[in-house]
Amino acid sequence: MKPTALIVPMLLFSCAAFAKVSAPTIAVAQEREFHDPFASDSGSSRSKVSDPLEPMNRTFFHFNNWLYRRVLRPVSCGYRTVAPKPFRVCVDRLFTNLKFPVRVVNNVLEGRFKGAGIDTVRFVVNSTVGAAGLFDPATHWKLKAQPADFDQTLAIYRIPSGIYLNWPVLGPSSVRGTVGLAGDEALNPLWYVNVPLAVTVGAGGVNAVNRTSLHIEDYDDLMSATLDPYAAARSAYFESHGNALER
């Protein structure tokens, strides 16, 4: 395979990680109700944020914002123009269904065996009746989603988040969040099937574009509603991770 064949999908895949904490930040916060044991008693984790690398983080933030504005957002807007919303919602469900290994493994590690069982049944139902996850009949059958990831698991084991990090391309994170992201990616089923690397990487790009197309206004509103977009994005990151342990 020519290296140039991977350039576009790898660029979009890189944007995918940034998209997880840019445009879809609000959506992720809504999906993951989670209370970090290291957050303050008031429920806000902002008072606990440690950002000793702020000058470097701000530089990477501006680079990521440029990447979003110049690459991910234009592509997502074009995609949204030609793809109706019901189609894009189905695609989002498909990728959510593929994250079953992340959810079930972390539910088990957190000792939420009932949650692991429910999510397993959800996966079977949505993968069969729901046409590989394009539809979500499990929710209509009162099988509630059981979100979980490795960052959440580490928090349950009372591992502090550590300092705030804003990685180039990957976007907002923390020391614990970075380890959690690596753990979740290791459970990505696409790495374990016999498909070309370009397909695996390209799938991440498709997911990034599709998810961003559903939440463009969220990111734009977040950036336009503050005089300090960096601080707003940092707060949004910790708030989206700040209520995930309390069910």
C-alpha positions, 0 to 999 in steps of 0.5 A: 500500500502506498503511504499516500493512500493513508494521508487523508484517512489518517488526517480525519482519524486524527481529527476524530480524537479532537472531535471527541472533546470539541464539537461533541463535548456537550453530547458526551457530557449528556451521555456520561453522567459521572461523579469523579471522587476527586471533584469538589463536594459541590459537584464541580471539578473546576476548583481541582483543575491543575494546569501547570503546562498552560502555556504549552497547552494553549499553543496546542489548543490553538493548533487544534482549533485551527485544524478543526476550523480548516479541516474537520468542520468544512468536511463535516458541513459538506457531509451534512449537506448531502447526508440527511440527519436520520442517516447520520444518526444511524451511522452514529449508532453503528459506531456506538454499537462497535464500542461494546468491548470498551463498555462491557470490559469496563463495566466488569472492571468497575464491578457493575456486572448487571450493567455488563449483562444489560449492555451485552443484551443491548449489543446482541439485540441492536446487532441483530434486530437493529441491523448491526446497530444502525437502529436501537430497538434495545432502548425501546425494550427498556434496555438502558445504555450502560456507558463506561470507559477506562478513564471512568474505571481508573477514577472509580479506583480512586486514581486522580486525574492528574494535571490537565493536558491538551495534546496536539490533535488529540485535544483536551485530556489529563494524565488519567484520561490519556491512559484511559484513552489508550486503554479504550483504543486497545479494545477497538475491535477493528484492530483485531479483524483482518482488514487493511490499516486504511479501513481501520484508520478511515473508520475513525475519520468517518466517525469523526466527520459524522459525529461532528456533523451532528454537533457543529453548533455545540462547539461553535456556541461554546467558542463564541460564548466566552472571552477565553475559549481555552478555559471554556474547553478545559472546563467543558472537558472536566465537566463532561468527565465530572459526573460519570461515576454517580449513577 
